[in-house]
Amino acid sequence: MATFIVRRLIASIFIFLAATYLMYILTALSGDPLEDLRTSTAPNKQQLIEARTALLHLDVPPYLRYFIWIAGVGKCFIGQCDLGVTVQNQPVTVLLAQAAGSTLQLVTIASVIAIILGLVVGITTALRQYSGYDYGVTFLSFLFFSLPIFWVAVLLKQFVAIGFNDFLSDPQIAPWIIPILAVISGLIWMSILPGKGRRKLITFAAAALASAAVIIYMDLSDWFSYPHIGIVGVALTLVGAAFGVTTISTGLKNRRALYASLVVAGIGVAAWYPFIYFTTGLPFWGWIGIGVATVLVALAVGWFMGGDDRRPVARTAAIVGFVAFSVLSLDRFMQVWDDYANSGRIKGRPIATIGSGTPGLEGSLWVHGVDLFTHLLLPTLALILISFATYTRYSRASLLEVMNQDYIRTARAKGLTERTVVVRHAFRNALIPIATIVAFDIGGIIGGAVITERVFGWTGMGALFQNGLDHVDPNPVMAFFLVTGSLAILFNLIADLVYAGLDPRIRVS
């Protein structure tokens, strides 16, 4: 494996050098970086031209100037990274550190959510091929494929932000809306859950009535102003998670896994009040520490209750532990929503339409977490909708191809359960082409983030890239390209290693 990694890195270096050289030359020759000064009426115009020429090495031909830039990049390996300066004489290294953190935060969250949702929906549609659920998801996927990301971003800004903020000023649901939403929910659940005839009607009725009851409860309890899960909601969620995770991970016939998951769920419910009481002034790393401790405790519970099946039981319990920590954290964030929304900085319009944070906002970890959520919501949704369609279609097609293979028919003929066939045999092999898509999609989603950042005023790498192009300044453009190119190389290498992990026939040596 080490030999393979070294060979790939050497090849990647040559590709990187060729790509960066071409990008640098194209940017440098795209215009005149002194144009604004040549048309200036300033009395010291000539001195300004000479200063910028010396600052950006404009007296050196572009094809030689590139080597000055690449030499600065090489210094990064000794901790003295020098990516040059902008036309405003600002160090690009400092600007890149600020911009990359903001953009990668946005892209990482959007990518993780899109991959998880895309895989889940794509796999379930493959298992429910030619059902109403499959046709509905297919329609939405093609719809998302066809939508320009800037148009999606503008629509989200108008209807999800401005419209929802208007609703939150007086969160009253009109009576005629409740049956409409209930019917839509019933139709969705009827298409998702399997069954025919009478069973579908029962599913529709149950889902519609349950949805109507939830909406009425949210309206009467003023839930939109004071959102919460509560101990009852936490208990129901964690018990459902225990059964759901066990079903997928080991199957309900594995009683040890089910009991361990229920024990972890019970611990999560018992920890609800202490979690709320003792985490008021909790710092960020303290919160992360509690999450790690929760997973470790759940892992220990599964290990001691697992008997002869310790590994799968411990794995199942650990997943339920992570879900428990996530649900408790979500409820804790919800509890500060009212304080956040009605603070002097927010003024009753919590869904942000611009920026990556609220300037001057004071408060605890939970308040700042809600603020981050409100600013990430719209740009993340815009990026998710586009990537979600890709992952859904590819995962569906990949699983359908795998399910028709001979070894799947053999597994079924041996009497294995459908869960075992899908989870242990089909799913793993269906992930192989998805790994390729993920590796290639990283660059694309960052490119989409450039447009999204412009619409939502998100100060990130998009702004750095755009400013470089506007001023014919290769240094910030190349900083953007350096990050995206490095990520593309890294994720393609990871994809090759993932291939070997998913398919034993593939060797990396």
C-alpha positions in Angstrom: 0.0 0.0 0.0 2.8 2.4 0.8 4.3 1.8 -2.6 1.0 2.6 -4.3 0.5 5.8 -2.3 4.0 7.0 -3.2 3.5 6.3 -6.9 0.2 8.1 -6.9 1.6 11.1 -5.1 4.5 11.3 -7.6 2.1 11.2 -10.5 -0.2 13.7 -8.8 2.6 16.1 -8.4 3.3 16.2 -12.1 -0.4 16.6 -12.9 -0.6 19.3 -10.3 2.3 21.2 -11.7 0.9 21.1 -15.3 -2.6 22.1 -14.2 -1.4 25.0 -12.0 1.0 26.3 -14.7 -1.9 26.4 -17.3 -4.2 28.0 -14.8 -1.6 30.7 -13.8 -0.9 31.6 -17.5 -4.5 31.8 -18.4 -5.3 34.1 -15.4 -2.3 36.3 -16.0 -3.1 36.8 -19.7 -6.8 37.4 -19.1 -6.4 41.2 -18.8 -4.2 44.0 -17.6 -3.7 44.2 -13.8 -2.6 47.9 -14.2 -5.7 49.0 -16.1 -7.3 50.8 -13.2 -4.1 52.7 -12.6 -3.5 53.6 -16.2 -6.9 55.3 -16.4 -6.4 57.0 -13.0 -6.2 60.8 -12.6 -4.1 60.6 -9.5 -1.0 62.8 -9.5 1.3 60.0 -8.4 -0.1 57.6 -11.0 3.3 56.6 -12.2 4.6 55.8 -8.7 1.5 53.7 -8.1 2.1 51.7 -11.3 5.7 51.1 -10.4 4.8 50.0 -6.9 2.2 47.5 -8.1 4.6 46.3 -10.8 7.2 45.6 -8.1 4.7 44.1 -5.7 3.3 41.6 -8.1 6.5 41.0 -10.2 4.7 42.3 -13.3 8.0 43.1 -14.9 8.6 39.3 -15.1 6.9 37.4 -18.0 3.9 35.2 -16.8 5.6 32.0 -17.8 8.5 32.8 -15.5 6.4 34.5 -12.8 4.7 31.1 -12.2 8.0 29.7 -10.9 8.1 32.5 -8.3 4.7 31.5 -7.1 5.4 27.7 -7.1 8.6 28.4 -5.1 6.4 30.1 -2.4 4.1 27.1 -2.4 7.1 24.8 -1.9 8.0 26.7 1.2 4.7 25.3 2.8 6.6 22.1 3.4 9.0 23.8 5.7 6.3 25.9 7.5 7.0 29.1 5.6 4.1 29.2 3.1 4.2 32.2 0.8 1.3 32.5 -1.7 2.1 36.1 -2.6 0.0 39.2 -2.1 -3.1 40.7 -3.7 -3.3 43.9 -5.6 -4.3 45.5 -2.3 -1.1 44.3 -0.7 -2.8 41.7 1.5 -1.1 38.4 2.2 -2.9 35.7 0.3 -2.0 33.1 2.9 -3.9 34.9 5.6 -6.9 35.5 3.3 -6.9 31.9 2.2 -6.9 30.6 5.8 -10.0 32.7 6.6 -11.8 31.9 3.3 -11.0 28.2 3.3 -12.3 27.6 6.8 -15.6 29.3 5.9 -16.1 27.5 2.6 -14.9 24.1 3.7 -17.3 24.3 6.7 -20.2 24.9 4.3 -19.1 22.3 1.7 -18.3 19.6 4.3 -21.7 19.8 6.0 -23.5 19.9 2.6 -21.5 16.9 1.2 -22.0 14.7 4.3 -25.8 15.3 4.3 -26.1 14.9 0.6 -24.1 11.6 0.6 -26.1 10.1 3.5 -29.5 11.2 2.2 -28.6 10.3 -1.4 -27.5 6.8 -0.4 -30.5 6.1 1.8 -33.0 7.3 -0.7 -31.3 5.8 -3.7 -31.0 2.3 -2.0 -34.6 2.4 -0.8 -35.9 3.3 -4.3 -33.9 0.5 -5.8 -35.5 -1.9 -3.3 -38.9 -0.4 -4.2 -38.3 -0.3 -7.9 -41.2 0.9 -10.1 -43.3 1.9 -7.0 -44.9 5.3 -6.6 -42.1 6.1 -4.2 -39.5 5.3 -6.9 -41.3 7.3 -9.6 -41.6 10.3 -7.2 -38.0 10.3 -6.2 -37.0 9.9 -9.9 -39.1 12.9 -10.8 -37.5 15.0 -8.1 -34.0 13.9 -9.0 -34.4 14.9 -12.6 -36.0 18.2 -11.4 -33.0 19.0 -9.2 -30.6 18.0 -11.9 -32.2 20.7 -14.2 -32.3 23.5 -11.7 -29.5 26.1 -12.0 -27.9 26.5 -8.6 -28.2 30.3 -8.6 -31.9 30.1 -9.3 -32.4 27.6 -6.4 -30.4 29.9 -4.1 -32.6 32.9 -5.0 -35.8 30.9 -4.5 -34.6 29.6 -1.1 -33.7 33.1 -0.1 -37.2 34.5 -1.0 -39.5 31.7 0.2 -37.6 29.8 2.9 -35.9 32.9 4.5 -38.1 36.0 3.9 -41.4 34.1 3.8 -40.7 31.9 6.8 -39.4 34.9 8.8 -42.7 36.6 8.0 -44.6 33.5 9.3 -42.6 33.4 12.5 -43.7 37.0 13.3 -47.2 35.5 13.8 -46.9 31.6 13.7 -50.6 30.7 13.2 -51.5 27.8 10.8 -54.8 28.4 9.0 -57.3 25.6 9.5 -57.6 24.9 5.8 -53.9 24.2 5.5 -53.9 21.3 8.0 -56.0 18.8 5.9 -53.9 19.7 2.8 -50.6 19.0 4.7 -52.1 15.8 6.2 -53.2 14.5 2.8 -49.7 15.2 1.3 -48.1 13.4 4.2 -50.4 10.5 3.8 -49.6 10.2 0.1 -45.9 10.4 0.8 -46.0 7.6 3.4 -48.3 5.5 1.3 -45.8 5.6 -1.6 -42.8 4.9 0.7 -44.1 2.0 2.7 -44.8 -1.3 0.8 -48.2 -2.9 0.5 -51.2 -3.0 -1.8 -54.9 -2.2 -1.7 -56.2 -2.1 1.8 -52.8 -1.9 3.4 -52.0 1.3 1.4 -55.3 2.8 2.5 -54.5 2.1 6.1 -51.1 3.6 5.7 -52.5 6.7 4.1 -55.1 7.2 6.8 -52.7 6.5 9.7 -50.1 8.9 8.3 -52.6 11.6 7.5 -54.2 11.5 11.0 -50.8 11.4 12.7 -49.6 14.3 10.7 -52.8 16.3 11.4 -52.4 15.6 15.1 -48.8 16.7 15.1 -49.5 19.9 13.2 -52.4 20.8 15.5 -50.2 20.2 18.5 -47.5 22.4 17.1 -50.0 25.1 16.4 -51.7 25.0 19.8 -48.5 24.7 21.8 -46.9 27.6 19.9 -44.1 25.2 18.9 -42.7 27.5 16.2 -41.9 30.2 18.8 -40.7 27.8 21.4 -39.5 24.6 19.6 -38.6 21.6 21.7 -38.5 17.8 21.7 -39.1 17.2 25.4 -38.4 14.1 27.4 -41.4 12.3 25.8 -40.2 13.1 22.3 -36.6 12.1 23.2 -37.9 8.8 24.7 -40.0 7.9 21.6 -37.1 8.9 19.3 -34.5 6.9 21.0 -36.7 3.8 21.4 -37.5 4.0 17.7 -33.8 4.5 16.9 -32.9 1.4 19.0 -35.3 -0.7 17.0 -34.4 0.9 13.6 -30.6 0.7 14.0 -30.9 -2.9 15.3 -33.0 -3.9 12.4 -30.5 -2.6 9.9 -27.3 -3.5 11.8 -28.0 -7.1 13.1 -31.7 -7.8 12.7 -34.2 -7.9 15.5 -33.6 -11.7 16.0 -30.3 -10.7 17.7 -31.8 -10.0 21.1 -28.5 -9.1 22.6 -28.2 -6.2 20.2 -31.8 -5.1 20.7 -31.5 -5.2 24.5 -28.2 -3.3 24.4 -29.6 -0.7 22.2 -32.7 -0.3 24.4 -30.4 0.0 27.5 -28.4 2.8 25.7 -31.7 4.5 24.8 -32.8 4.3 28.4 -29.5 5.9 29.5 -30.1 8.7 27.0 -33.6 9.3 28.3 -32.3 9.4 31.9 -29.5 11.8 30.9 -32.0 14.3 29.4 -32.4 16.5 32.5 -28.8 16.4 33.7 -27.7 17.2 30.1 -29.9 20.3 30.1 -28.9 21.4 33.6 -25.1 20.9 33.5 -24.4 22.2 30.0 -25.5 25.8 30.3 -22.0 27.3 30.0 -20.4 24.3 28.3 -17.5 25.2 25.9 -17.3 23.6 22.4 -14.6 21.1 23.2 -16.5 20.1 26.3 -19.5 19.3 24.1 -17.3 17.2 21.8 -15.9 15.4 24.9 -19.4 14.5 26.1 -20.2 13.1 22.6 -17.1 11.0 22.6 -17.8 9.8 26.1 -21.4 8.9 25.2 -20.3 6.8 22.3 -17.7 5.0 24.4 -20.2 4.3 27.2 -22.6 2.9 24.6 -19.8 0.8 23.1 -18.9 -0.6 26.5 -22.6 -1.5 27.1 -22.7 -3.3 23.8 -19.4 -5.1 24.5 -20.5 -6.4 27.9 -23.9 -7.4 26.8 -22.8 -8.9 23.5 -21.7 -12.3 24.7 -20.5 -14.2 21.7 -21.6 -11.4 19.3 -19.7 -8.6 21.0 -18.5 -6.8 17.9 -21.9 -6.4 16.1 -23.7 -5.7 19.4 -21.1 -3.1 20.4 -21.3 -1.5 17.0 -25.1 -1.3 17.1 -25.1 0.2 20.7 -22.4 2.8 19.7 -24.6 4.0 16.8 -27.6 4.3 19.1 -25.4 6.2 21.6 -24.4 8.6 18.9 -28.1 9.1 18.0 -28.9 9.7 21.7 -26.2 12.4 22.0 -27.4 14.0 18.7 -31.1 14.1 19.9 -30.2 15.5 23.3 -28.0 18.2 21.7 -30.7 19.1 19.2 -33.2 19.5 22.0 -30.7 21.7 23.9 -30.2 23.9 20.9 -34.0 24.2 20.5 -34.4 25.5 24.0 -32.4 28.7 23.3 -34.3 29.4 20.1 -36.6 32.0 21.7 -33.7 33.8 23.3 -31.8 33.9 20.0 -34.7 34.9 17.8 -35.8 37.8 20.0 -32.3 39.1 20.8 -31.4 42.6 19.9 -29.2 41.4 17.0 -31.8 39.2 15.4 -34.9 41.2 16.0 -37.4 38.4 15.3 -36.0 37.3 11.9 -33.8 34.3 12.7 -33.4 32.7 9.3 -30.4 34.6 7.9 -30.3 35.7 4.2 -26.7 37.0 4.1 -23.4 36.4 5.8 -21.8 33.5 7.7 -22.6 34.8 11.2 -24.2 37.6 13.2 -21.7 40.3 14.1 -21.6 41.2 17.8 -23.8 38.3 18.9 -23.2 37.3 22.5 -24.2 34.1 24.2 -23.4 30.5 25.1 -22.3 27.6 22.8 -25.9 26.9 22.2 -26.8 30.4 21.1 -23.8 30.5 18.7 -24.7 27.0 17.5 -28.2 28.2 16.5 -26.7 31.2 14.8 -24.4 29.0 12.8 -27.4 26.8 11.8 -29.5 29.8 10.7 -26.7 31.0 8.5 -25.8 27.6 7.1 -29.3 26.5 6.4 -30.0 28.2 3.0 -26.6 27.8 1.3 -26.4 24.2 2.6 -29.9 23.4 1.2 -28.9 24.9 -2.2 -25.8 22.7 -2.4 -27.6 19.6 -1.1 -30.4 19.7 -3.6 -28.0 19.5 -6.5 -25.7 16.8 -5.1 -28.6 14.8 -3.6 -29.9 14.1 -7.1 -26.6 12.8 -8.3 -26.1 10.4 -5.4 -29.7 9.2 -5.5 -29.5 8.2 -9.2 -26.1 6.6 -9.0 -26.8 4.7 -5.8 -30.1 3.4 -7.2 -28.5 2.3 -10.5 -25.5 0.7 -8.7 -27.7 -1.3 -6.3 -30.0 -2.5 -9.1 -27.0 -3.8 -11.0 -25.6 -5.6 -8.0 -28.9 -7.2 -7.1 -29.0 -8.9 -10.4 -25.6 -10.6 -9.9 -25.2 -14.4 -9.5 -23.8 -14.2 -6.0 -27.0 -12.4 -4.8 -29.2 -15.2 -6.2 -26.9 -17.7 -4.5 -27.2 -15.9 -1.2 -30.9 -16.0 -1.4 -30.9 -19.6 -2.4 -28.9 -20.4 0.7 -31.8 -19.1 2.8 -30.3 -15.8 3.9 -32.7 -13.1 5.0 -33.3 -10.2 2.7 -31.7 -7.8 5.2 -28.5 -9.9 5.2 -28.5 -10.1 1.4 -28.9 -6.3 1.0 -26.8 -5.0 3.9 -23.9 -7.5 3.9 -23.6 -8.6 0.3 -25.2 -6.0 -2.0 -24.7 -2.7 -0.2 -20.9 -3.0 0.1 -20.4 -3.7 -3.6 -22.9 -1.0 -4.6 -20.7 1.6 -2.9 -17.7 1.0 -5.3 -19.0 3.4 -8.1 -20.3 5.8 -5.4 -16.7 6.2 -4.1 -15.7 7.5 -7.6 -18.6 9.9 -7.7 -17.8 11.3 -4.3 -14.2 11.9 -5.3 -15.1 13.8 -8.5 -17.9 15.7 -6.9 -15.7 17.5 -4.3 -14.4 19.9 -6.9 -17.9 20.4 -8.4 -19.6 21.2 -5.1 -16.9 23.8 -4.3 -17.5 25.3 -7.7 -21.2 25.4 -6.8 -20.3 27.0 -3.5 -18.7 29.9 -5.4 -22.1 30.9 -6.8 -24.0 30.1 -3.6 -21.6 32.3 -1.6 -22.3 35.2 -4.0 -26.0 34.9 -3.5 -26.0 34.6 0.3 -23.1 37.0 0.9 -21.0 34.1 2.4 -17.4 35.4 2.7 -15.4 32.4 1.6 -13.2 31.1 -1.2 -15.7 32.2 -3.8 -15.1 35.8 -2.9 -11.4 35.3 -3.0 -11.6 33.7 -6.4 -13.9 36.4 -7.8 -11.7 39.2 -6.5 -8.7 37.6 -8.2 -10.5 37.4 -11.5 -11.9 41.0 -11.3 -8.4 42.4 -10.7 -6.5 40.0 -13.0 -4.6 38.9 -9.9 -3.3 35.3 -10.3 -2.3 34.9 -6.6 -5.8 34.6 -5.0 -7.1 32.6 -8.0 -4.2 30.2 -7.6 -4.9 29.9 -3.9 -8.4 28.8 -4.7 -7.1 26.4 -7.3 -4.5 25.1 -4.9 -7.1 24.1 -2.3 -9.5 22.6 -4.8 -6.8 20.8 -6.7 -5.3 19.4 -3.5 -8.7 18.1 -2.4 -9.3 16.5 -5.8 -6.0 14.7 -5.6 -6.5 13.6 -2.0 -10.1 12.3 -2.5 -9.2 10.4 -5.6 -6.4 8.7 -3.7 -8.8 7.9 -0.9 -11.3 6.6 -3.4 -8.7 4.1 -4.7 -8.0 3.0 -1.2 -11.7 2.6 -0.5 -12.0 0.4 -3.6 -9.5 -2.0 -2.0 -11.5 -2.0 1.2 -14.8 -2.7 -0.5 -13.6 -5.2 -3.0 -10.9 -7.7 -1.9 -10.1 -8.5 -5.5 -8.6 -5.0 -5.9 -5.1 -4.7 -4.6 -3.2 -1.5 -4.0 0.5 -2.4 -4.2 
